[in-house]
C-alpha cells in the first residue's frame, strides 16, 4: 500500500474570468464537479459549458488528454471519471497523472476500490473537501505493472460492456424519437405521398412499403393547424391515463423496488437505477413494468423513463400508461419529447419547487392518428423498448459483478486467472 502522492501528480483546474466574454462559449469542453458527478458510466464526455482558446491561455485551466482521471474535490467529493475526450476542468476537481510505476486504467480502479478509506481523510464543516495533502495519506495497492494491466483489463471488459449497453440504449431511443417526429410531428410520409416521392410498393427510409395505405395523401386544416386527413385534433388524455394506485408504507414489502426522482436520469428513458422500499415512511404510488414514469417536480429536469420492473415510486412522479396497449409507443414518445416537457414546465405551479399535474399533462394537444397507424408504430418501437429494458437488467448484473470483483482483485484476494475463468464461464 503506497501513498497516492508518490504514484501520481495531482493537477487542479481553473476558471477563466466570467467578466471577459471572449474567454467563453468556445470549442473547449470545461468540466465542473457537477459534470463529473453526473457521469453514469466511466467516461466524461458531455459538459454544460465550453471555453475559448483565450480563456485557456488566461486562466489556470489545463487541457488534458482523453483517458485522464478526474476526481471531484468539493461538494460531491470522490466522484470519479476518465475524460472521454480532451477537455479542461475547474478548481472543484483534480486530475491525477500517474508515474511510470502505475498503469492509468489500474489507477482508476484502485481509486474506486479505496474511496471508502479516502472519505475519512476529507475535511470541512459545510462542504466536504479534499486537498493535495489528502493524497499524501490516501493509500492504494501497488501490484507489479503486468498484474495492474491484467486487473484493469478484466474490470475494463465489464465496463466496456456496460458502456456498449448504454450507447445501444441511446441509439434505440434516438431512433424511436426520430421516427415519431417524422410520422407524427412533421408528417413526412404524408408529404412524401403528396409530392409523389413515395409510391405504392416502394420502400423509403423509415417507410416500409406495407405501411403505404396507413397514411393519407392530404393535409387538412384543424384547430392544431394542418394535420393528415382522417386524423383527429385531440389531447394526451384521449389515449393515456394516470392510474393512481396509492400504497401505504406498512403495506409495501421492504424488498419492493423503489424509484425516486434521484434515481431517474435526465433525457434518458432507460431507468437502470432503483432502491428498495425498506425504511420508507410516506405514501407512494405503485407502478408496473413497462409503464411510463414522469418526474412532475421541476419538470424542466426532463426526467421521463420506462419502468423496467414492478415497484413503487415517489409521489413526485406521475405514472402514465396508454388506455390501450397499442398506444404505448405513441404515448411514450409524446411525454418524453422536448415540446411536452416545455408545456408542463410552462404550466407548472410553485416558484421554488414548481410541479405539474396529470390534469395539466392530459390537456396537451396533439394530432391523433388512426388506431391502425398507432399499432404499426407501436410494433416497431415496442421491440426497441424491450431491448432497452433487457439491457438495463444485464447492465445491473454486470455492474454488480464488477463491484464484487474490484476490491478483491486490487487487494490480491483473488487471482487474475481465477477472475478470467469466472468471466469466461459466464460468456464474458
KALINFEN-V167787 format. One record per backbone hydrogen bond with DSSP energy under -0.5 kcal/mol. CO is the residue of the C=O (numbers start at 1). NH is the residue of the N-H. If there is no record, write none. Layout:
CO | NH
CO | NH
This chain:
2 | 140
3 | 6
4 | 7
4 | 8
7 | 99
8 | 10
9 | 97
11 | 95
17 | 20
19 | 21
20 | 23
21 | 24
23 | 52
27 | 29
28 | 51
29 | 31
29 | 88
30 | 49
31 | 90
32 | 36
33 | 37
34 | 38
36 | 39
42 | 82
43 | 45
44 | 84
49 | 30
50 | 25
51 | 28
52 | 56
53 | 57
54 | 58
56 | 59
62 | 64
64 | 87
65 | 68
68 | 83
69 | 96
70 | 81
71 | 94
72 | 78
73 | 130
74 | 76
75 | 77
76 | 79
79 | 72
81 | 70
82 | 44
83 | 67
87 | 64
88 | 31
89 | 14
90 | 13
90 | 93
92 | 73
92 | 74
93 | 13
94 | 71
95 | 11
95 | 97
96 | 69
96 | 98
97 | 9
99 | 102
103 | 107
104 | 108
105 | 109
106 | 110
107 | 111
108 | 112
109 | 113
110 | 114
111 | 114
112 | 115
114 | 118
115 | 119
116 | 120
117 | 120
118 | 121
119 | 122
123 | 129
128 | 75
129 | 123
131 | 134
131 | 135
132 | 135
132 | 136
133 | 136
133 | 137
134 | 137
134 | 138
135 | 5
137 | 139
138 | 4
140 | 2
144 | 148
145 | 149
146 | 150
147 | 151
148 | 152
149 | 153
150 | 154
151 | 155
152 | 156
153 | 157
154 | 158
155 | 159
156 | 160
157 | 161
158 | 162
159 | 163
160 | 164
161 | 165
162 | 166
163 | 167
164 | 168
165 | 169
166 | 170
167 | 171
168 | 172
169 | 173
170 | 174
171 | 175
172 | 176
173 | 177
174 | 178
175 | 179
176 | 180
177 | 181
178 | 182
179 | 183
180 | 184
180 | 185
181 | 185
181 | 186
182 | 188
187 | 191
188 | 192
189 | 193
190 | 194
191 | 195
192 | 197
192 | 198
193 | 196
199 | 202
204 | 207
207 | 204
208 | 211
209 | 212
211 | 214
211 | 215
212 | 215
218 | 229
220 | 227
222 | 225
227 | 220
228 | 231
232 | 234
232 | 368
234 | 366
235 | 238
236 | 239
236 | 240
239 | 323
241 | 243
241 | 321
242 | 244
243 | 245
244 | 246
245 | 286
247 | 284
248 | 251
249 | 252
251 | 253
253 | 256
254 | 278
256 | 277
257 | 312
258 | 260
258 | 275
259 | 314
260 | 263
261 | 264
263 | 265
265 | 268
269 | 271
269 | 306
270 | 272
275 | 258
277 | 280
284 | 247
285 | 313
287 | 311
288 | 291
291 | 307
292 | 320
293 | 305
294 | 296
294 | 318
296 | 299
296 | 356
298 | 301
299 | 302
302 | 267
302 | 304
303 | 295
305 | 293
305 | 307
306 | 271
307 | 290
311 | 287
312 | 259
313 | 285
314 | 317
316 | 296
316 | 297
317 | 319
318 | 294
318 | 320
320 | 292
321 | 241
324 | 327
325 | 328
327 | 331
328 | 332
329 | 333
330 | 334
331 | 335
332 | 336
334 | 337
337 | 341
338 | 342
339 | 343
340 | 344
341 | 345
342 | 346
343 | 347
345 | 348
349 | 355
354 | 298
355 | 349
357 | 361
358 | 362
359 | 363
360 | 363
361 | 364
362 | 237
364 | 236
366 | 234
367 | 369
368 | 232
370 | 373
370 | 374
371 | 375
372 | 376
373 | 377
374 | 378
375 | 379
376 | 380
377 | 381
378 | 382
379 | 383
380 | 384
381 | 385
382 | 386
383 | 387
384 | 388
385 | 389
386 | 390
387 | 391
388 | 392
389 | 393
390 | 394
391 | 395
392 | 396
393 | 397
394 | 398
395 | 399
396 | 400
397 | 401
398 | 402
399 | 403
400 | 404
401 | 405
402 | 406
403 | 407
404 | 408
405 | 409
406 | 410
407 | 411
408 | 413
408 | 414
409 | 412
415 | 419
416 | 420
417 | 421
418 | 422
419 | 423
420 | 424
421 | 425
422 | 426
423 | 426
423 | 428
424 | 427
